[in-house]
Amino acid sequence: MSRSLLSACLSVSLLVPAIAEAADRPKQLVIISFDGAHDNALWLKSREMAAKNGAHFTYFLSCTFLMNEAAKKAYQAPHQKRGKSNVGFAQTDDEIRERLGNIWHAHLEGHDISSHACGHFDGRLWSEADWSAEYATFHATLENAWKSVALQEPAGWQDLVDHGIKGFRAPYLSATAGADMIAAEKRAGFTYDASLVTKGPAMPVEEDGIIRFGLPLIPEGPNDKPIIGMDYNLFVRHSKGEEDTADSAEFEDRAYAAFKEAFDRQYAGNRIPLQLGFHFVEMNGGAYWRALDRLVSDVCHRADVACVSYSEAIPMIEARGKLERTSGL
């Protein structure tokens, strides 16, 4: 055998195990979610970002943004005055009409429509009955949303409301609500919860029939100090929660570096799903949305990466046999 042929054979023999190893590795999952889901311009922006990059997102909707003036006066969250919401209400019926169109088209495009309750209250001390009441208001608001603004609802809307909204994220990540919240989630028909915070990227855990996800702590900034992988937390760290457009480019670069480092660590390692959370507010001049756009544009096109919703991620994680189950909290 010639030296050149021998060299070629050796190269192939070394390459085959590497190819087999790559084929055996699961796809790196990236799960992007948005809380609130109100601003119509950002609905369009996020949907366009997803379409451009073959991604699916999860939208945790606050239902007060589908409440008109009459519904606002009637809404009463547990232990709150009637007509109160920490995030406000829709301003006009036309705004609601446009938002409904965005929600429905996002659903048709394969995105996950999920619940963020209604008035964005901290439910850490709520009872099961309190949570159930808020979930019931969410369901009723969506059930009647098109009629409330004199629109004919699309065929399939009620099926989405009754059967297609599978996930919940507690306002303020009030995961300490614990057993009462989980019991109410089960009663309301939810199958997953995304209210936890984990020390780093972590597999979800099924607790009493609810699959629980957590936003991870990720290293960020010059000293790699851990921070929850969410735009609001970056906003508070970078500018103490005060809008600072002058340093927007710097904040974008810091956020992108943190997102990319967190991704690279899992991509080269155990491929634990990476979850990142955002809001429908462009904080610090849009720094964090631009960082997100850069990340999604960079990684979602890769053959061994899947940028998916929570609902899509669950069967992929179950297929890996990595879903831990517990019988209690």
N, C-alpha and C positions, 0 to 999 in steps of 0.2 A: 504494500500500500504506500502510495506517495505521501510525502510529508504534508503536502497541502491538503490531501484528502483526509489524512488522519486528523489534522487540525480541525477541519470542517466537522468531522464526526464527533470529536470531543466537544466542540462548541454546541452542536445540537444536543448531545447527551446532557450537557450542563444546563441547557435552556429548557429541556422538557420538564424537569422537576419544578422550575420556576413558573412555567406556564400552568402546570397542574396546581401548584400552590395558589396562584392568582385566581384560577377557575374555582377553587374551593372556597375562597374568601367571600363572605357576603358583601353585598353592596353597602357602601357607606350611606346611611340615611341622614338627611338633613330635614328637620321639621321646623318650618317657619310659621309663626302665628301672630295675629294682630288682635289686641284687646280694644273693645269699644265699637270699632267698625262703623263709624258714623259719617265722617267727612266724604262727600261724594267724589270730590276730586281725587282723594287718596284711594277710594275704591277703584277708580279708573286706573290710577297710576300703578297700584299693586297688581291688578289684573293684567295690565300690559306687561309688567315686569315678568309675571309668571308665564304668560304666553310666549314671550320672547325667549325664555330659557327652559321651557318644558317643565315647569315646576307647578306644584299644587300647594296651596296655602290653607291654613285654618283660620277662620274668622270667628272670634268670640264676641258675639253681638250683645250690646246693652239695649234692652228692649225699649227704654224710654225714648230712644231715637226714632221709634215708630209710633210714638204717642202724639196725637194732635192736642189742641187746647182742651177739648172735652175730656179726653183720656187722662191728660195731666191732672186735671182737677179731681178725678176719681182715684188716681193711683195712690196707694198707701203702702209703703214698705213696712216690714215688721218693726215695731217700736219707733216709728217715725211719724211725723205729721203728714197729713194728706197733702199731696201735691209737691212733695219734696223729693229732690234727686241730687246726688253729689256730682253728677255729670251733665245735668240739664236735660232738656227735652228737644224734640224737633221744633224748628221755628215756624215752618209753614207746611201746608199740605203738599205743595209742589216738591218741597224738599223730601218729604216722605215718599212721594211717588217715584222720584228719581232713585232714592235709596232702595226701595223695593225692587226696582229694575236691576240695580247692581247686585243685590243679594241673589235674585233669581238667576241672573246670567252667570254669576260666579258658581252657583250650584250646578248649572248646566255644563260649565267648563271643567267640572271635576273637583272643585274646591270643597272644603269641609265647612259647613255652616254650623256653628256651635253656640253655646249659651255663656254669657257673662252676667247672667241675671238681669236686673232692670236698672235700679237706681244707684248702683255701685256703692253699696254700704258694706261695712266691715261686719261679717257675720260670725266672728269668732265665738260670740256668746249666744248665738242663735240656737234654738231648739230644732228638733226635727220638724215640728209643725211650722216654725218660722221659715225654714228653708223650703218646705213644701208649698207654703203660701206664695213665696217669691217665684218659685218654679211654675206654679199654676198661673200667676200673672204673666210671666214670660210666654207661656203656651197660648193663653187666651189672646194676648196682644198680637202674636204672630198669626194666630188663627183668623183674626178679624182685620188684619192690617190692610188688605186691599179694599175691603168694604168701607173701612173708616175714612178713606180718602176718595170714595166714589169711583173705584176702579174695578174692572172685571179681573178677578184673579186668574192666573194661568192654570191650565190643567196640570195637576201634579203638585200644586202648592200645598194642599192639605196633606198629601202623603209625606212631603218633606217635613211639615210641622209635626205630624203625628209619629213618623217613623225614621226620619232622616237626620234629626238633630241628636247626635249620640254623645257629644262631649260637653263638659262644663269646666270653666276656670273661675275660681272664686275671686271677686274683687279683693285687691290688696294681698292676693295669694294667701288667703286666710285658711291655710291647710289645717291649722290647729283646731278648726271646728270639729274635726274628727268624726266619731261614729255617727253623730246626729246628721251631719252633712251627707255622709255616705249612704245612710239609710234613706234619706230623702232623695238622693240621686237615683238610687235603685227604684224607689217608688215612682219617680218621674220618668223612668225609662232610659236614663243615661247609662252608657256602658263604660265610659272613661272619664277621668278627671285629670286636669293638668294644673293643679294648684300647688304642688309641692316645690320645694327648692332642695337641690342635692349638692353635695360637696364638689362634685364634678359630673361630667356626662355619665348617666347611669341608665341601666335598663329599667323599664317600668315594672311595677309590682302589682299583682292583682290582690286586692284586699276585699274580702266579702263580696266578690262578684263585680267590683269596679276596678278597672285597670287604671293605675295611678302613675302619672308622669310628673317629672319635676324639671323646672328650669335649672340649669347647672351654674355653679360658680365657675368662672373662667378667669385665667390670669389676664391682667390689663395694666397698661401704663409702664413707665420706666422701671418700676420695682415689681412688676408682675403681681400686684396685689389682687387677690380674688374679688370678683364682683358678679352679681347675678347677671346672666346673659340676656339682659333686657335693656331697651333704649332708655327708659326712664331712669334706671339706676346709673347708667353712664352719664346722663344729663345732670343728675345730682352730683356725681363725683367731679365731672369736668367743670361745671359752672355753678355749683351749689343750687341747682334748680332754677337759675335765672338765665333768661335768654341772652346768648352771647354769639352774635353773628360774626363778629370780627375774627374770632378764632375758630370758625366753623370748619375750615379745611384741616386744621390741626386735630380737631375732635374727630373728624371723619377718618383721618389716617390712623388715629389711635384705636378707634372702634374697629376698623377693618383689620388692623394688625391683630387685635384680640380675637375677632371672629375667625380669622384665617389660621391663627396659631391653634385655636381650639379644634378647628376642623382638621388641620394637618396631623395633630397628635392622635386623633382617632382614626384617621384615614391610614396612617402608617402603623397603627397599633391594633387594638381589638375591634375596631369599627363599631363602637357603641354609638347609637344614634345621637346626633348633635341637635339640641333644641335651642332656638333663639326666639325671644319674644319682642314684639314691637307694639306701638300704639298708632292710632290714626291722628297723630300730631307730629309735625316735622320740627322736632326740638333742635335748638342751636342751629337754626338756618338749614335744617334738613340733613345735618351731618350723618345721622344714624341711618336714615333711609338711603343715602348715597353709599354708605359703607355696606349696607345690605345688598344694594344693587350690584356693587362690585363683587361681593362674595358669590351671589347667585349666578352672575354672569361667568364667573371663573369656574365654579365647581359643578353646576347642575348639568352641564353638557357632557360630563365625563361618563363613559360607559359603565363604570363601576360605582357610580353615585346615583342616588335617587332622592330628589327633592320632593317630598310627599307630605300629605296631610296626616294628622294623627290617625284618622280612620284607615287610611291606606297603610300606615306604618304597622298597625297592630298585627294583621295577618303575616306580614313579613317577619316581624319579631317572633311571633308564635312558631313560624316555620323553622326558625333557627333553634327552637327549643330553649330560648333564653328568658321566657316569661316566668318569673318566680311567683308562686301563689302562697298566700298566707290566709289564715282563717280569722284574723282580727288585726286591729291596729296596734 
